[in-house]
């Protein structure tokens, strides 16, 4: 125990001796060090739906769903043609015939041919005039009767016209056929099915007398006809519609569209079970721009676009395998004009069918282009806000080094070169992020990895670009309030004559993260 006490005494003595050998500082100096501050700038995810939804600037009239993105999809261009125009042809094609009716002989059947080789079994007139002039060149009065056994008046009785014409006189009658009906007489010979039958007789007190008649049919219109009608054109019909591409015109010359289609549909609408065949012939589809430029949609075989309505309905799809629809839609017209000729009974056969003035030929066309295309070099600009706190801005001002990073995870198949301009609160540029001293855009971001056979994205690609800031730029960063992104985007090999196409979906996405790493100096004595 005495030994331990001796040792402690010696140690204590040594310590006191050492303290006496040093001078104590009048004040303590605190340490200084550098600290890194990570400042988040943006973290945002965009889907293709967000970028191209209809109300966005760069949308074309479109239909969007999670799986499909239609760059262009039009409403139906509908053109209706009334068949009534066809069965009104007698309005301008009148028929007339001169007849000699001897007096005091048995009644005689006389046949006047319908125009255009028309063969009518049944019909209902909506209008028409039967005009007959009577001339008696003899010295005795003549009483004549003209029966039309095929025409029935609205009261159900047979049409009979009678006149008594004095010697050396003439008379006439104009008879209105509105709402009259026609049925071919049962005794009418087959060879006269294309004619209207009249049964004429005349009586006079003087044998050898006769009467001259002129029978004239004009302004005939039908509510319906059952029979055999000849091949006849209804003329050409023209319709046009706007694509309403608006600002999407900026993409002209910048897209190579794939899988564009045109759906042509036509239907003969009739309440009857045996309507006539219809042909829509020589269909011309022309794309027009407001400056007068035009492009023709054509089949690859060089044949005219013509089709017949089989069983009243016909559908035709034009795509990149059978037409130049890809070139047509890539051209992005402002409007489309569709012109075609309508032909009734194109086979010109003698099959008995029914046609009415309520029949309708409805022709419609719809264009669509799915999102499979290549994009040439195209520019896009967006502005984002920077939300630094006041404390962050103060620390950035003390920065001795800084680095800005842009992290992009891209599941959209487009490459981008981006210039990032940092601005103040009034959008005045402070500096531009680039890897080179010249200021040339050089921040490159790669598109999602693509299956070369389908054009679909297999997996997203992550690209990180970091740029070191100069001392002056660090001070400017403290006053930054906005980022202006100027992007030039394109798909790979877009400058080739036949570029590789990729497929876009509304669910495709990209995530953009940007943050700053600022190193600033801490000196506890500075206040």
Secondary structure as the mmCIF struct_conf table of DSSP 4:
data_model
#
loop_
_struct_conf.conf_type_id
_struct_conf.id
_struct_conf.beg_label_comp_id
_struct_conf.beg_label_asym_id
_struct_conf.beg_label_seq_id
_struct_conf.end_label_comp_id
_struct_conf.end_label_asym_id
_struct_conf.end_label_seq_id
HELX_RH_AL_P HELX_RH_AL_P1 UNK A 2 UNK A 19
TURN_TY1_P TURN_TY1_P1 UNK A 20 UNK A 21
BEND BEND1 UNK A 22 UNK A 22
HELX_LH_PP_P HELX_LH_PP_P1 UNK A 23 UNK A 25
BEND BEND2 UNK A 26 UNK A 27
HELX_LH_PP_P HELX_LH_PP_P2 UNK A 28 UNK A 31
STRN STRN1 UNK A 32 UNK A 47
HELX_RH_AL_P HELX_RH_AL_P2 UNK A 48 UNK A 52
TURN_TY1_P TURN_TY1_P2 UNK A 54 UNK A 55
BEND BEND3 UNK A 56 UNK A 56
TURN_TY1_P TURN_TY1_P3 UNK A 57 UNK A 58
BEND BEND4 UNK A 61 UNK A 61
STRN STRN2 UNK A 64 UNK A 64
BEND BEND5 UNK A 66 UNK A 67
STRN STRN3 UNK A 69 UNK A 69
STRN STRN4 UNK A 70 UNK A 73
HELX_LH_PP_P HELX_LH_PP_P3 UNK A 74 UNK A 76
STRN STRN5 UNK A 77 UNK A 82
TURN_TY1_P TURN_TY1_P4 UNK A 83 UNK A 83
HELX_RH_AL_P HELX_RH_AL_P3 UNK A 84 UNK A 87
TURN_TY1_P TURN_TY1_P5 UNK A 88 UNK A 88
HELX_RH_3T_P HELX_RH_3T_P1 UNK A 89 UNK A 91
TURN_TY1_P TURN_TY1_P6 UNK A 92 UNK A 92
BEND BEND6 UNK A 93 UNK A 93
STRN STRN6 UNK A 95 UNK A 102
TURN_TY1_P TURN_TY1_P7 UNK A 103 UNK A 104
BEND BEND7 UNK A 105 UNK A 105
STRN STRN7 UNK A 108 UNK A 113
HELX_LH_PP_P HELX_LH_PP_P4 UNK A 114 UNK A 114
HELX_RH_3T_P HELX_RH_3T_P2 UNK A 115 UNK A 117
STRN STRN8 UNK A 119 UNK A 136
BEND BEND8 UNK A 138 UNK A 140
STRN STRN9 UNK A 142 UNK A 152
TURN_TY1_P TURN_TY1_P8 UNK A 154 UNK A 155
BEND BEND9 UNK A 156 UNK A 156
HELX_LH_PP_P HELX_LH_PP_P5 UNK A 157 UNK A 157
STRN STRN10 UNK A 158 UNK A 165
TURN_TY1_P TURN_TY1_P9 UNK A 167 UNK A 168
STRN STRN11 UNK A 169 UNK A 176
TURN_TY1_P TURN_TY1_P10 UNK A 178 UNK A 179
STRN STRN12 UNK A 181 UNK A 183
TURN_TY1_P TURN_TY1_P11 UNK A 186 UNK A 187
BEND BEND10 UNK A 188 UNK A 188
HELX_RH_3T_P HELX_RH_3T_P3 UNK A 190 UNK A 192
TURN_TY1_P TURN_TY1_P12 UNK A 193 UNK A 194
STRN STRN13 UNK A 195 UNK A 204
BEND BEND11 UNK A 205 UNK A 206
TURN_TY1_P TURN_TY1_P13 UNK A 207 UNK A 208
STRN STRN14 UNK A 210 UNK A 228
STRN STRN15 UNK A 232 UNK A 242
HELX_RH_3T_P HELX_RH_3T_P4 UNK A 246 UNK A 251
TURN_TY1_P TURN_TY1_P14 UNK A 252 UNK A 254
STRN STRN16 UNK A 255 UNK A 269
BEND BEND12 UNK A 271 UNK A 274
STRN STRN17 UNK A 275 UNK A 275
HELX_LH_PP_P HELX_LH_PP_P6 UNK A 276 UNK A 277
STRN STRN18 UNK A 278 UNK A 288
TURN_TY1_P TURN_TY1_P15 UNK A 290 UNK A 291
BEND BEND13 UNK A 292 UNK A 292
STRN STRN19 UNK A 294 UNK A 297
STRN STRN20 UNK A 299 UNK A 299
TURN_TY1_P TURN_TY1_P16 UNK A 300 UNK A 301
STRN STRN21 UNK A 305 UNK A 309
STRN STRN22 UNK A 310 UNK A 310
TURN_TY1_P TURN_TY1_P17 UNK A 311 UNK A 312
STRN STRN23 UNK A 313 UNK A 318
TURN_TY1_P TURN_TY1_P18 UNK A 320 UNK A 322
STRN STRN24 UNK A 323 UNK A 323
BEND BEND14 UNK A 324 UNK A 324
HELX_RH_AL_P HELX_RH_AL_P4 UNK A 325 UNK A 330
TURN_TY1_P TURN_TY1_P19 UNK A 331 UNK A 331
BEND BEND15 UNK A 334 UNK A 334
STRN STRN25 UNK A 335 UNK A 344
BEND BEND16 UNK A 345 UNK A 345
TURN_TY1_P TURN_TY1_P20 UNK A 346 UNK A 347
STRN STRN26 UNK A 353 UNK A 356
TURN_TY1_P TURN_TY1_P21 UNK A 357 UNK A 358
STRN STRN27 UNK A 360 UNK A 375
BEND BEND17 UNK A 377 UNK A 377
STRN STRN28 UNK A 378 UNK A 385
HELX_RH_AL_P HELX_RH_AL_P5 UNK A 390 UNK A 397
TURN_TY1_P TURN_TY1_P22 UNK A 398 UNK A 398
STRN STRN29 UNK A 399 UNK A 410
BEND BEND18 UNK A 412 UNK A 413
STRN STRN30 UNK A 415 UNK A 423
TURN_TY1_P TURN_TY1_P23 UNK A 425 UNK A 426
STRN STRN31 UNK A 429 UNK A 433
BEND BEND19 UNK A 435 UNK A 436
TURN_TY1_P TURN_TY1_P24 UNK A 437 UNK A 438
STRN STRN32 UNK A 443 UNK A 445
HELX_LH_PP_P HELX_LH_PP_P7 UNK A 446 UNK A 448
STRN STRN33 UNK A 449 UNK A 450
TURN_TY1_P TURN_TY1_P25 UNK A 452 UNK A 454
STRN STRN34 UNK A 457 UNK A 459
STRN STRN35 UNK A 461 UNK A 469
HELX_LH_PP_P HELX_LH_PP_P8 UNK A 470 UNK A 470
HELX_RH_AL_P HELX_RH_AL_P6 UNK A 471 UNK A 477
TURN_TY1_P TURN_TY1_P26 UNK A 478 UNK A 479
STRN STRN36 UNK A 482 UNK A 490
TURN_TY1_P TURN_TY1_P27 UNK A 492 UNK A 495
BEND BEND20 UNK A 496 UNK A 496
TURN_TY1_P TURN_TY1_P28 UNK A 497 UNK A 498
HELX_LH_PP_P HELX_LH_PP_P9 UNK A 499 UNK A 501
STRN STRN37 UNK A 502 UNK A 503
TURN_TY1_P TURN_TY1_P29 UNK A 506 UNK A 507
STRN STRN38 UNK A 509 UNK A 523
TURN_TY1_P TURN_TY1_P30 UNK A 524 UNK A 525
#
